[in-house]
Amino acid sequence: SELTLINLGRKCLVPPPHPPEFRRRAVELARTGDKSVTALAKSLGISQSCLRNWIRRDDIEEGHLDGLSAGEHKELVELRRKARQLELENEILKRAAAYFARENVLPK
């Protein structure tokens, strides 16, 4: 079934995400089965690119391909957010230090 979402006053039809077990089984069938990725994807009712993405993501998670696992990607996003926050805080402190340095200088 499809979910209906309201987005800026327009209806968007978005299919529900496939459960993790469905994805794992599809990847397993793609690797061990005798069907091509195209034929398997069609029989499962998903796009070929979707199945290829799942296979690639599984290869990354298993360490067979270079790339970030889902956990590593989440950690990277969080670390970048923290770095931006720290840079902003440092800039504020620099400006405050400069302001207070000017205020404490007595004219001669």
Secondary structure, DSSP 4 states (H G I P E B T S, - for coil): --EEEEETTEEEEEPPPPPHHHHHHHHHHHHHSSS-HHHHHHHHTS-HHHHHHHHHHHHHHTTSSSS--HHHHHHHHHHHHHHHHHHHHHHHHHHHHHHHHHHTPPP-
